[in-house]
Amino acid sequence: MRIVVAVKQVPDTADVRIDEERGTLIREGIPSILNPFDEYALEEAMRWRDELGGTVTVMTMGPPQAEAVLREAVSMGADEAVLLSDRAFAGADTWATSHTLAKAVEKMGNIDVVMTGKQAIDGDTAQTGPSIAASLDWPQVTFVGFVRELNQDSIIAERYIEGGCEVIRSSLPVVITMLKDANTPRLPSLRGKMKARKIEIPVWGREDLELPEDEVGLDGSPTRVVKITTPEIISNGEIHHGEPSVLAKLLVDSLLGREVE
Amino acid sequence: MASIEVRKETCVGCGECVPACPFGAISMEDSLAVISDECTLCGACESSCSYGAIIIRTGETGETEIDQYSGIMVLAEQRDGTIDHSTLELLGEARRLAEADESSVSVVLLTEEAGDWPAKLISYGADTVYLAEDAQLKHFRTEPFSRIAERLIIKKKPAVVLAAATTTGRDLMPRIAKNLNTGLTADCTELAIDPETGGLLQTRPAFGGNILATIVCSDTRPQMATVRPRVMKAMDPDENRSGALEKIDLSPSDLESRTEVLEFNPLDEGEVDITEAEVIVSGGRGLKSPENFALLQELADLLDGSIGASRAAIDAGWVSYPHQVGQTGKTVQPKTYIACGISGAVQHRVGMQSSDFILAINKDETAPIFEFCDVGFVGDLFEIIPFVIKEIRQRRK
């Protein structure tokens, strides 16, 4: 079983702050981390590799420093890693990103499953997984909380949707996107850490993937960000102080007042 | 490949572009604008420069004949033959956008049996209903749904295609957009037509709700967006509205799929979907222990409401994940939202700020929740809520 896990290096958004005067993100001093959703995809991939044999290859598209998340994944147990990095990839939206990732999967050849986190915590789009599937013309199973079965021909996965859980069977090859809390990602092992230090990570650029200039990066991106603002807060609520019993009466007034409406 | 260039001979060093850059990528060095690697080529500086000194060069892009595309197409979502409320919200929003440029609104319904839904969709704002009925369209499956929608989009050339940012919409739309080589914006909370270009301005939260980004898709069509449920308003149905019904021809190959739904297990009873609740009593870090949620449950039961929770309470294991409200949980829009011991950080706010009426109880009067609630009570929830429960019981007697 050959599984590719697509991961992303993201800023820890819990720490992102806004420069109120300029309306820009303050990125300085914010640690970069492996996208938390991708950790569950990696763990699910390694769990099946451990059972069936085969390899888990992690890949990411990003600047040279994104290599750090690949080494982290290797320390957790991934077998191989590939970095897709080229100045021409900059400014990519989800169309161009998935297009580039899909090309890399084609270049690897004979891949059975591509797994990735449902979404990245910086963009929150959840679009890259299904777009990779479209690029490869593979089926997709998104919002997966658990992979029940995997064999040479098919996969059975639980897909969590509004109001319940669908159990889906798909033929291989397939793209799977994983939910948070799907499993318990393992910690880096000592052996993994040693391997992560030594492993040579190939870097593939635009020409390695035989992609034309207008299909990558900004030129290959149909969408553009034109404005960034901080969400407005409208503050006009009445705030009450006082004895709990008095506050409770006021609270019930406003609650039941609305029930009558 | 695309590049950005500052023309040295034209740049006067006025510095206007520095604050115009949303990414802080421009600095002034020796009276010349210098652009760092933070640049995403967004173009904000190009339009801010009064001297035309900043130029973004893009590679040759294939021109779509944009003018041939018009109207707004909504992809309806149904489960067991019932249209999801989000579809009606999208029709209301599509109607509003269509008024701006006097275009039309269509809706695509793929289902086993439509019943009287086409007429209802027209009453909620559609001018045309495109309908395909087949037993194999009973459940959503990515491949048949995307294949049929793609073919219809190529034929009908809508300028805008919208779907709800549900698990269905977020599965389906990226596939369609990739195959049609066009742009897609995820989980929008605001849509508008740019009066200058006629293009769709798509606004969405990113970075955990810390920022709002406005995104355009200027060179390709259709402009596609998924829209967060319970943010847009459905219009009041008008049974006198007229509209057309057009059947979509299906061939057996349209229905082929490499995935199949083996079973569907609905949520357990009692584990209600909080996005459907009219009243939500929600607890956060201030609850201190799982046992204390019983107090909120008692209040929720009195009000026929459901229990919500902030991420702090979920991470502590006090309440299960289906109850989480916020950026990484659910977006809710109940008639009444009662926030108890929740500070109101941005990640929570984005999941509940569209509630009709927000009540907050918190000991800390500086908690951010008091900046955007409708009524706030500064005090200890363990003292206030028992009085509230008693008071409601007394008044109802």
Boltz contact constraints between the chains, C-beta under 6 A:
constraints:
  - contact:
      token1: [A, 13]
      token2: [B, 207]
      max_distance: 6.0
  - contact:
      token1: [A, 13]
      token2: [B, 208]
      max_distance: 6.0
  - contact:
      token1: [A, 16]
      token2: [B, 207]
      max_distance: 6.0
  - contact:
      token1: [A, 16]
      token2: [B, 210]
      max_distance: 6.0
  - contact:
      token1: [A, 22]
      token2: [B, 19]
      max_distance: 6.0
  - contact:
      token1: [A, 24]
      token2: [B, 22]
      max_distance: 6.0
  - contact:
      token1: [A, 24]
      token2: [B, 24]
      max_distance: 6.0
  - contact:
      token1: [A, 88]
      token2: [B, 1]
      max_distance: 6.0
  - contact:
      token1: [A, 91]
      token2: [B, 40]
      max_distance: 6.0
  - contact:
      token1: [A, 91]
      token2: [B, 41]
      max_distance: 6.0
  - contact:
      token1: [A, 122]
      token2: [B, 207]
      max_distance: 6.0
  - contact:
      token1: [A, 123]
      token2: [B, 206]
      max_distance: 6.0
  - contact:
      token1: [A, 124]
      token2: [B, 206]
      max_distance: 6.0
  - contact:
      token1: [A, 125]
      token2: [B, 186]
      max_distance: 6.0
  - contact:
      token1: [A, 126]
      token2: [B, 170]
      max_distance: 6.0
  - contact:
      token1: [A, 127]
      token2: [B, 174]
      max_distance: 6.0
  - contact:
      token1: [A, 127]
      token2: [B, 186]
      max_distance: 6.0
  - contact:
      token1: [A, 130]
      token2: [B, 171]
      max_distance: 6.0
  - contact:
      token1: [A, 130]
      token2: [B, 174]
      max_distance: 6.0
  - contact:
      token1: [A, 130]
      token2: [B, 175]
      max_distance: 6.0
  - contact:
      token1: [A, 131]
      token2: [B, 174]
      max_distance: 6.0
  - contact:
      token1: [A, 131]
      token2: [B, 178]
      max_distance: 6.0
  - contact:
      token1: [A, 134]
      token2: [B, 175]
      max_distance: 6.0
  - contact:
      token1: [A, 134]
      token2: [B, 178]
      max_distance: 6.0
  - contact:
      token1: [A, 134]
      token2: [B, 179]
      max_distance: 6.0
  - contact:
      token1: [A, 135]
      token2: [B, 178]
      max_distance: 6.0
  - contact:
      token1: [A, 139]
      token2: [B, 258]
      max_distance: 6.0
  - contact:
      token1: [A, 139]
      token2: [B, 259]
      max_distance: 6.0
  - contact:
      token1: [A, 140]
      token2: [B, 142]
      max_distance: 6.0
  - contact:
      token1: [A, 142]
      token2: [B, 171]
      max_distance: 6.0
  - contact:
      token1: [A, 143]
      token2: [B, 167]
      max_distance: 6.0
  - contact:
      token1: [A, 161]
      token2: [B, 167]
      max_distance: 6.0
  - contact:
      token1: [A, 162]
      token2: [B, 166]
      max_distance: 6.0
  - contact:
      token1: [A, 163]
      token2: [B, 273]
      max_distance: 6.0
  - contact:
      token1: [A, 164]
      token2: [B, 264]
      max_distance: 6.0
  - contact:
      token1: [A, 164]
      token2: [B, 265]
      max_distance: 6.0
  - contact:
      token1: [A, 164]
      token2: [B, 266]
      max_distance: 6.0
  - contact:
      token1: [A, 164]
      token2: [B, 267]
      max_distance: 6.0
  - contact:
      token1: [A, 165]
      token2: [B, 265]
      max_distance: 6.0
  - contact:
      token1: [A, 166]
      token2: [B, 261]
      max_distance: 6.0
  - contact:
      token1: [A, 166]
      token2: [B, 264]
      max_distance: 6.0
  - contact:
      token1: [A, 167]
      token2: [B, 262]
      max_distance: 6.0
  - contact:
      token1: [A, 167]
      token2: [B, 263]
      max_distance: 6.0
  - contact:
      token1: [A, 168]
      token2: [B, 259]
      max_distance: 6.0
  - contact:
      token1: [A, 168]
      token2: [B, 261]
      max_distance: 6.0
  - contact:
      token1: [A, 169]
      token2: [B, 260]
      max_distance: 6.0
  - contact:
      token1: [A, 169]
      token2: [B, 262]
      max_distance: 6.0
  - contact:
      token1: [A, 170]
      token2: [B, 258]
      max_distance: 6.0
  - contact:
      token1: [A, 170]
      token2: [B, 259]
      max_distance: 6.0
  - contact:
      token1: [A, 171]
      token2: [B, 258]
      max_distance: 6.0
  - contact:
      token1: [A, 213]
      token2: [B, 1]
      max_distance: 6.0
  - contact:
      token1: [A, 213]
      token2: [B, 59]
      max_distance: 6.0
  - contact:
      token1: [A, 214]
      token2: [B, 59]
      max_distance: 6.0
  - contact:
      token1: [A, 218]
      token2: [B, 2]
      max_distance: 6.0
  - contact:
      token1: [A, 218]
      token2: [B, 41]
      max_distance: 6.0
  - contact:
      token1: [A, 219]
      token2: [B, 2]
      max_distance: 6.0
  - contact:
      token1: [A, 219]
      token2: [B, 58]
      max_distance: 6.0
  - contact:
      token1: [A, 219]
      token2: [B, 59]
      max_distance: 6.0
  - contact:
      token1: [A, 222]
      token2: [B, 182]
      max_distance: 6.0
  - contact:
      token1: [A, 222]
      token2: [B, 183]
      max_distance: 6.0
  - contact:
      token1: [A, 222]
      token2: [B, 217]
      max_distance: 6.0
  - contact:
      token1: [A, 222]
      token2: [B, 220]
      max_distance: 6.0
  - contact:
      token1: [A, 223]
      token2: [B, 183]
      max_distance: 6.0
  - contact:
      token1: [A, 223]
      token2: [B, 215]
      max_distance: 6.0
  - contact:
      token1: [A, 223]
      token2: [B, 217]
      max_distance: 6.0
  - contact:
      token1: [A, 224]
      token2: [B, 216]
      max_distance: 6.0
  - contact:
      token1: [A, 225]
      token2: [B, 42]
      max_distance: 6.0
  - contact:
      token1: [A, 225]
      token2: [B, 213]
      max_distance: 6.0
  - contact:
      token1: [A, 225]
      token2: [B, 215]
      max_distance: 6.0
  - contact:
      token1: [A, 226]
      token2: [B, 214]
      max_distance: 6.0
  - contact:
      token1: [A, 226]
      token2: [B, 216]
      max_distance: 6.0
  - contact:
      token1: [A, 227]
      token2: [B, 214]
      max_distance: 6.0
  - contact:
      token1: [A, 228]
      token2: [B, 22]
      max_distance: 6.0
  - contact:
      token1: [A, 228]
      token2: [B, 211]
      max_distance: 6.0
  - contact:
      token1: [A, 228]
      token2: [B, 213]
      max_distance: 6.0
  - contact:
      token1: [A, 229]
      token2: [B, 212]
      max_distance: 6.0
  - contact:
      token1: [A, 231]
      token2: [B, 212]
      max_distance: 6.0
  - contact:
      token1: [A, 233]
      token2: [B, 371]
      max_distance: 6.0
  - contact:
      token1: [A, 233]
      token2: [B, 372]
      max_distance: 6.0
  - contact:
      token1: [A, 235]
      token2: [B, 371]
      max_distance: 6.0
  - contact:
      token1: [A, 237]
      token2: [B, 373]
      max_distance: 6.0
  - contact:
      token1: [A, 237]
      token2: [B, 374]
      max_distance: 6.0
  - contact:
      token1: [A, 237]
      token2: [B, 375]
      max_distance: 6.0
  - contact:
      token1: [A, 237]
      token2: [B, 376]
      max_distance: 6.0
  - contact:
      token1: [A, 238]
      token2: [B, 375]
      max_distance: 6.0
  - contact:
      token1: [A, 239]
      token2: [B, 370]
      max_distance: 6.0
  - contact:
      token1: [A, 239]
      token2: [B, 376]
      max_distance: 6.0
  - contact:
      token1: [A, 240]
      token2: [B, 377]
      max_distance: 6.0
  - contact:
      token1: [A, 241]
      token2: [B, 378]
      max_distance: 6.0
  - contact:
      token1: [A, 244]
      token2: [B, 379]
      max_distance: 6.0
  - contact:
      token1: [A, 244]
      token2: [B, 383]
      max_distance: 6.0
  - contact:
      token1: [A, 244]
      token2: [B, 384]
      max_distance: 6.0
  - contact:
      token1: [A, 244]
      token2: [B, 387]
      max_distance: 6.0
  - contact:
      token1: [A, 245]
      token2: [B, 387]
      max_distance: 6.0
  - contact:
      token1: [A, 247]
      token2: [B, 377]
      max_distance: 6.0
  - contact:
      token1: [A, 247]
      token2: [B, 379]
      max_distance: 6.0
  - contact:
      token1: [A, 247]
      token2: [B, 384]
      max_distance: 6.0
  - contact:
      token1: [A, 248]
      token2: [B, 384]
      max_distance: 6.0
  - contact:
      token1: [A, 248]
      token2: [B, 387]
      max_distance: 6.0
  - contact:
      token1: [A, 248]
      token2: [B, 388]
      max_distance: 6.0
  - contact:
      token1: [A, 248]
      token2: [B, 391]
      max_distance: 6.0
  - contact:
      token1: [A, 251]
      token2: [B, 377]
      max_distance: 6.0
  - contact:
      token1: [A, 251]
      token2: [B, 388]
      max_distance: 6.0
  - contact:
      token1: [A, 252]
      token2: [B, 388]
      max_distance: 6.0
  - contact:
      token1: [A, 252]
      token2: [B, 391]
      max_distance: 6.0
  - contact:
      token1: [A, 252]
      token2: [B, 392]
      max_distance: 6.0
  - contact:
      token1: [A, 254]
      token2: [B, 375]
      max_distance: 6.0
